[in-house]
Amino acid sequence: MQFKHPEILYFLFLLAIPILVHLFQLRRFKKEYFTNVRFLKELSIQTRKSSKLKKYLLLATRLLLLACVILAFAQPFFKAKDANNATNEMFIILDNSFSMQAKGQKGELLKRAVQDLLESAPENMPFSLITNSENFWNTDIKSIRNDLQNLNYSAAPFQLDQQIAKIKSRPSVFDKDIIVITDAVGLQQNQLKNLDPKSNTYFILPKAEQKNNVAIDSVYIKQTLDNFYDIGIDLKLYGELSNDIPIALYNKNKLVAKTLVPFDNKQKSIGFTIPKEDFNGYVSITDNGLEYDNKLFFSISKPEKTNVIAIGEADKNAFLARIYTNDEFNYNSFTPGALDYNLLEKQDAIVVNQLKEIPQALQTTLKSFVEKGGNLVVIPAADSPVSNLNAFLSSFGAIQFKTAQPTKKLVTKINFNHPLFRSVFEKKIDNFQYPETKIGFPIGTNAPAALTYEDQSAFLVGIQNPVSAVYVFTAPIDKANSNFQNSPLIVPTFYNMAQSSRKTGIIAMTIGENKLFFVDALLSKDEIVSVKDVADASGEKFIPVQQILNNKVKLTFNDYPEQAGNFGIFKQDELLRNISFNYARTESDLNLANPDAISDYKTAENADHVFNLLQTNRTDNQIWKWFVIFALLFLITEILIQKLVK
């Protein structure tokens, strides 16, 4: 037992006062003799005995009364078992990723966790709250009540190690208490490396009642027809499902098509046919799982003519004019000597066709062209110096040409999963007219091959980057060296190599992916482009990071927008291009919850349990009230003795 004011114990010397008073009151009785001596003697003895007993009882109660009063003022207490951590700072990590949309016994997991905090957190307790999207430092529950009630789900996945790093980055002389509220979806053991299992960290794991979920995974153009797009939509099932799922397609919030999707396996593809014009809408499903992955927004721009330039001898470029026709392409052919370099930056694709040597100035221009989103096709000449080719191609990836070999080879294999041919063939074919080459260059590369020789060496490789692609043939394809120009493969190959997704493909960006995007626009130094929600006039609006590149603008969106939807890129009030954003599908599989990762850590059912536990373990047991009660009892006892004992 300890005392808050131990100096008051010196007043225990006052206990001597009742003792002294008691001693002074002791005196002898005088003997008086009367008649009837026997009766008087008995009465005297009884009076003396009762008087002594009363005095001793009064002395004891007064001593105890005074001692209790003195001890009560000294405020005795028993020290709490966790008193050393009573000054710890409190940090609450709240997972507001989309997996917390799952429903538990009392509703959505996130909403229930917020309500639990609002009901159980002590009003005057300072703490810091860290979520996936927002941080509230040195606050209390009253100050952030409205913010918690309006807390939205975050597109960012829950990364515990990043949240712990935020806490550790704040300097403090005090130790830390950490409460982590998460469903543990995607939680990995390596995210706990900065947490000591013996530390003051408590995990609260709300559990979903059912983990079945259907997600829209992707949308793509399966086939381009004369007047229509045949689009494909991939759905994924996590868990089990017995009923069909309704799916609907909307363009500018107007219903275009609707059907039911039966699930006989974990993945399902469904197709819709839409007109070949501007599309700015979404596909939607309805299920009993998570809501965030039930919509996928996408945009398709009305096809524009693709600008293509071929650099090479006129006779060798002649076959390209039959592929890049005037109805879909703006095609031009130049010899190296007649080339206007200023035209290159306005192109969507450039074909470098069998140049004996690529000049350094052209190499620099083509490198910049690819960085700005243009596609490049390189066809080597039979006598091209390997050193010149390697110096040029090293700017785009790990690809190295070796000395040419005069060996006849057949092109026998098509990589149907390559982006170049993904939407070309309705089914895989093995038996087709095999093109051949007489002279070719062996290469070393990690890039996937789109077309392969019979000996499994590459004939055509594609080097993909976030905004463009570089396609490299390993042999000349003029008629003197190959019959590839006579093969049916040449048309879809060169057609797709020239296509730009900005003009002909689906635009469905992922929030937080930081993928570069290029838009055609002529801006002055003081002008900027902005991104606005086109479906809701009062919706989200932001200015992306941007860089003016002559007739294009390079955009970086970072973690914006905050909400998925259909947007437009605007130059003031002029719409430059439609663009759509979606949430990453990283939270769709609720079966990825990994509570075993925290098996070595303290867990609790809810926040109220943690707060009560900390308060109990860190609050001293004050016992001065008991001494006040005892003092009152002794006071009452003294009064009763005065009245009842004679």
Helices and strands as residue ranges (DSSP letters): E 2-3, G 6-15, H 16-24, H 37-74, E 76-78, G 83-85, E 89-94, G 98-101, E 103-104, E 107-108, H 109-120, E 127-131, E 135-139, H 145-149, H 160-168, E 176-181, G 189-192, E 201-204, E 213-224, E 228-238, E 245-251, E 254-261, E 267-275, E 279-285, G 292-294, E 295-300, E 306-311, H 314-323, E 329-334, G 336-338, G 341-346, E 349-353, H 360-371, E 375-379, H 386-393, E 399-401, E 409-414, E 436-437, E 443-445, E 449-453, E 458-464, E 469-473, G 484-486, H 490-498, H 501-504, E 506-507, E 509-510, E 517-520, E 530-533, E 541-542, E 545-549, E 552-556, E 565-571, E 574-582, G 585-587, G 590-592, G 595-598, E 602-604, H 607-618, E 621-622, H 624-644
